[in-house]
């Protein structure tokens, strides 16, 4: 069932120990999510935004989305390149994605030595400022969680889709976007919001698809309609892994 409809499986949890989730009704929660985790955190928070008023559910008072996927709506069909017009490499990627072949499976197929080297090369390219010893530790960690028995990785195909726009190039988008007024609509559905603060963080060198002016407009609408302190912040000197690239600024936004 998780493979067929992961969004419902992720979001349907209530205040149940059997589901692995338990929230004390008096405990205020600061929920932070990064990348795909940011998307899932936002959907979960919006689904359970008012559930605490009856004494159950998550009392999420602060939501921080760090370089979340899905904040940029996917390009409309008229602005996408058709499959026949894609470069050969993109056609292969599209075919693998449609078959739910995940990046983790590629690492598993490479074996221990080659897989570790590939992970380490990717980390050096993504986070070049880290010390070699730190890269080695991170590579060891990422390799082992990547080759672990698969589970949630199979949700990516159902939640996300790659697309190549005629202008703007390739990107990965959520099938159900957070942008385009969706967050405002979902937060305002059930009256008074438990969420009092929403922060969306991106890096100034972030590869995640992101339209800053549209995101700022979305936060302004949330603030105007719901009275929620909602803001977008772009962290200097940071890419997608902004918690490593500019750790000081990231921590300040979490603790503020």
Residue pairs with C-beta under 8 A, 6 or more apart in sequence:
1 9
2 9
2 152
2 154
2 155
3 100
3 154
3 155
3 158
4 158
5 158
6 152
6 154
6 155
6 158
6 159
7 43
7 158
7 159
7 176
10 40
10 43
10 44
10 155
11 43
11 44
11 47
13 19
13 20
13 21
14 21
14 51
14 56
14 57
15 21
15 22
15 23
15 51
15 56
15 57
15 58
16 22
21 58
23 29
23 52
23 56
23 57
23 58
23 59
24 59
25 52
25 55
25 56
25 57
25 59
26 59
27 59
28 59
28 60
28 61
28 62
29 58
29 59
29 60
29 61
29 62
30 60
30 61
30 62
30 64
30 254
31 41
31 44
31 45
31 58
31 60
31 62
31 63
31 64
32 41
32 64
32 66
32 254
33 39
33 40
33 41
33 42
33 64
33 65
33 66
33 68
34 66
34 67
34 68
34 243
35 66
35 67
35 68
35 69
35 208
35 240
36 69
36 156
36 159
36 160
38 65
38 66
38 67
38 68
38 69
39 65
39 68
39 69
39 70
39 159
39 174
39 178
41 63
41 65
41 68
42 63
42 65
42 68
42 70
42 178
42 183
43 176
43 178
44 58
45 58
45 60
45 63
45 195
46 183
46 186
46 187
47 186
48 57
48 58
48 60
49 60
49 186
49 187
49 190
49 193
49 194
49 195
50 190
50 191
50 192
50 193
50 194
51 57
51 58
51 194
52 58
52 59
52 194
53 192
53 194
59 194
60 194
60 195
61 194
61 195
61 196
61 197
62 195
62 196
62 197
62 198
62 199
63 195
63 197
63 198
63 199
64 198
64 199
64 201
64 253
64 254
65 71
65 198
65 199
65 200
65 201
66 201
66 242
66 243
66 250
67 201
67 202
67 203
67 206
67 208
67 210
67 240
67 241
67 242
68 178
68 200
68 208
69 160
69 172
69 173
69 174
69 208
70 160
70 173
70 174
70 176
70 177
70 178
70 179
71 177
71 178
71 179
71 200
71 208
71 209
71 210
71 215
72 171
72 173
72 177
72 179
72 208
72 209
72 210
72 211
72 214
73 173
73 177
73 179
73 180
74 161
74 163
74 173
74 174
74 175
74 177
75 163
75 165
75 166
75 168
75 173
79 165
79 166
79 167
80 163
80 164
80 165
80 166
81 164
81 165
81 166
83 91
83 94
86 94
86 164
90 162
90 164
90 170
93 162
94 162
97 157
97 161
97 162
98 157
100 154
100 156
100 157
102 150
102 153
102 154
102 156
102 157
103 146
104 146
104 147
104 150
104 153
105 150
107 115
107 118
107 119
107 143
107 146
107 147
108 115
108 146
108 147
110 118
115 143
115 146
115 147
116 139
116 140
116 143
119 139
119 142
119 143
119 146
120 135
120 136
120 139
123 130
123 135
123 138
123 139
123 142
124 135
126 239
126 240
126 241
127 135
127 138
127 239
127 241
127 244
127 245
129 245
130 138
130 244
158 175
159 174
159 175
159 176
160 172
160 173
160 174
160 175
161 172
161 173
161 174
161 175
162 170
162 171
162 172
162 173
163 170
163 171
163 172
163 173
164 170
164 171
165 171
168 209
171 209
172 209
173 209
176 182
179 211
179 214
179 215
179 218
180 214
180 218
181 218
181 221
183 198
183 218
183 222
184 218
184 221
184 222
184 225
184 226
187 193
187 195
187 222
187 226
187 228
188 225
188 226
193 226
193 227
193 228
195 228
196 228
196 229
197 228
197 229
197 230
198 219
198 222
198 228
198 229
198 230
198 231
199 230
199 231
199 232
199 233
199 253
200 215
200 219
200 231
200 232
200 233
201 232
201 233
201 234
201 235
201 242
201 250
201 253
202 208
202 210
202 212
202 215
202 232
202 233
202 234
202 235
202 242
203 234
203 235
203 237
203 238
203 239
203 240
203 241
203 242
203 245
203 246
204 234
204 235
204 236
204 237
204 238
205 237
205 238
205 239
205 245
206 238
206 239
206 240
206 242
207 239
207 240
208 240
212 232
212 234
215 232
216 232
219 230
219 231
219 232
220 230
222 228
222 230
223 229
223 230
233 253
235 242
235 245
235 246
235 249
235 250
236 246
236 249
237 245
237 246
238 245
238 246
238 249
238 250
239 245
242 249
242 250
243 250
